[in-house]
Amino acid sequence: MTVSTLENVRAEVVLGSTFWRQRLLTPEELAKLAKNLGLGSFTATDITGLWKIGLLRADLVMSDEPIDFSGLSCQESINEDFKYIYCDFRRPENRPEGYGSLLQDHKDSALEGSLAFHPFRVYVLHHIKRTLKISISNMQYLRYQQGITNVIQCLQEHAQHWTSSVEFADRFDYWNQIVETAAVTEQITYRVVFRDAEPTPIGTPAADNFEHSLHAMLLTIGKSALQEMRSDLAFAAENLDENRSVHVLLRLMKWQERERLKGQLGCSMLFLAMAESIRRSSEQAFAEAWPEEDEIGPGTWIPNARKMLYGSERVFDAPKRVLRDYMAQLGLDFGIKVRCYVEGNTEFGALSHAVGSFDHIQLINLSGHVAEKRGKGLAFVESLEADKNLGIFSVVLLDGDLQDYLRILRKAADDERFHGRFFISDPDIECGNFSANELIETGIREYQKNSPNGINMALDSTKLFAEADTIKSNNDLSALFAKHGIGNLQKSESWGKALMDLAIMRPEFPAEDNRVGQKRSIVEAAELLIRMRDIKFSLSTSLERIDSHSGRVVSLAPKDN
């Protein structure tokens, strides 16, 4: 990595961005942030001490007097309260004798009270805790009390060996560089990563001089080094909290909620945000998409697995409607996943009875809703098209005698203007789903329930069944009942409920019907509506389309390469 390019951009952002400087923290504030993020108890004195010995670089040093520290670069003054402004370019010093007791006599000074740190510096504090923590087993005292001294001695020797190595200074220098790379890229990614703004399309030219400088720096650092930084951040996040699926879910939350997260989970979110800042700025610099953060930690993804799980290969850029599939899989999506359009009150009553308790289903009666009556033309297709744009399945139940509707519906299916399924009852819901005897049987039962003092059905039922072969449509059924003095049988929600009760009890056509053994389409529709809660819309649209003749979904033909 070419450090000088990073140093130049660091100086540029410090001098050029008031907002970026406002993000910086005092030693006390950085110590408090570390505690809130589960990194242990650091004090302001600890922070200034780590800065003094070079393990923790500052992002801005302010003083009324000139400072003669090797590695501090004086900049033009940007603060009326301080005459001298410095950028901290120091490198940790290799100490063959180790770093033990180096802060024994350290105390705060006026100079150290002028230090300012970017919040990302907690990443360095994470490595302080991880590599220098002295701890023993919770059970050591109970198992062997005298062994405590031996364990402490071993840990002390390990710390001595680690801090005296050349690698110790090099690693802390590298961890500070990761922080600084993420911090300068945050200047152009903050609104996307931390405020949920829409990301800029990949490959968009640099908007200003700073972006030009930043892109040049990233190109100089190179893909390999940048990917290594991101990988290290992702592994650190995973080591703090292994619930990767929770990480994805939390990163889809609104930024106000993410900012409230505390403990090691909150720290994982910050490290992943650092990795995202580097990724998004690098994608612009190199004009190419890079793996997202959950792809670069431990483990590997098989091809297309992310699309199958999340509904999109790019999770954090995907439209919210696409991610509903992921929310539904976790049981967290309580929105509409399927709209079912029915032609009349009978169908509405039948399906309300069967699926009305499921929150993911919305039933729309085309005859009963004034706004939907206009659906006989373009408005109906526009409703279906709006469903598709929102990631909602459309299921349509129509009578076969509604030729205008059918022509429009099949044309919309051919044009792929909606996605889901349609069912055609020929000629209507009654005769398309039930035998004539079943319709008579249900009609008699409904008449007796609603007209207990009516005519004696025991005498007339035989005559009704004798003329069953005359029933070819619901109109024939009504005419037959009227002929025998039953005039109140009409298409209604209660009539639909009665028919659905029969269909639920006997899902297939009976023996006297030539469709014997086939499942009734009204039952098939109800089962599909329920099952659609667990079907991923985006995956379905990528693999299937509606056949405009049958109304069923069929596999998409493979595209020519």
Salt bridges, closest charged atoms under 4 A:
ASP59 OD1 - ARG121 NH2 2.91
ASP88 OD1 - ARG90 NE 2.85
GLU93 OE1 - ARG95 NH2 3.49
GLU97 OE2 - ARG95 NH1 3.78
GLU112 OE1 - HIS106 NE2 3.94
ASP173 OD1 - ARG57 NH1 2.75
ASP173 OD2 - ARG91 NH1 2.46
GLU180 OE2 - ARG10 NH1 3.36
GLU180 OE2 - ARG57 NE 2.76
GLU180 OE2 - ARG121 NH2 3.00
GLU186 OE2 - ARG23 NH2 2.39
GLU186 OE1 - HIS118 NE2 2.81
ASP196 OD1 - ARG258 NH2 3.20
GLU238 OE1 - ARG244 NE 3.56
ASP241 OD1 - HIS247 NE2 3.05
GLU257 OE2 - ARG260 NH1 2.77
GLU259 OE2 - ARG195 NH1 2.78
GLU276 OE1 - ARG251 NH2 2.78
GLU276 OE2 - ARG279 NH2 3.93
GLU276 OE2 - ARG280 NE 2.78
GLU283 OE1 - ARG279 NH1 3.51
GLU283 OE2 - ARG314 NH1 2.71
GLU288 OE2 - LYS223 NZ 2.94
GLU292 OE1 - ARG306 NH2 2.40
GLU293 OE2 - ARG230 NH2 2.80
GLU293 OE1 - ARG251 NH2 2.81
GLU293 OE2 - ARG279 NE 2.73
ASP294 OD2 - ARG306 NH1 2.59
GLU295 OE2 - ARG306 NE 3.40
ASP317 OD1 - ARG280 NH2 2.75
ASP317 OD2 - ARG314 NH2 2.78
ASP325 OD1 - LYS337 NZ 3.72
ASP333 OD2 - ARG324 NE 3.19
GLU385 OE1 - ARG417 NH2 2.92
ASP387 OD1 - ARG339 NH1 2.61
ASP404 OD1 - ARG407 NH2 2.72
ASP415 OD2 - LYS411 NZ 2.53
GLU430 OE1 - LYS491 NZ 3.28
GLU438 OE2 - ARG506 NH2 3.66
GLU438 OE2 - ARG520 NH2 2.67
GLU441 OE2 - ARG445 NH1 3.59
GLU441 OE1 - ARG506 NH2 3.77
GLU446 OE2 - LYS449 NZ 3.08
GLU467 OE1 - LYS483 NZ 2.90
GLU467 OE2 - HIS484 NE2 3.13
ASP501 OD1 - HIS353 NE2 2.60
ASP501 OD2 - LYS497 NZ 3.53
ASP513 OD1 - ARG515 NE 2.83
GLU524 OE2 - ARG421 NH1 3.37
GLU524 OE2 - ARG552 NH1 2.84
GLU527 OE1 - LYS519 NZ 2.86
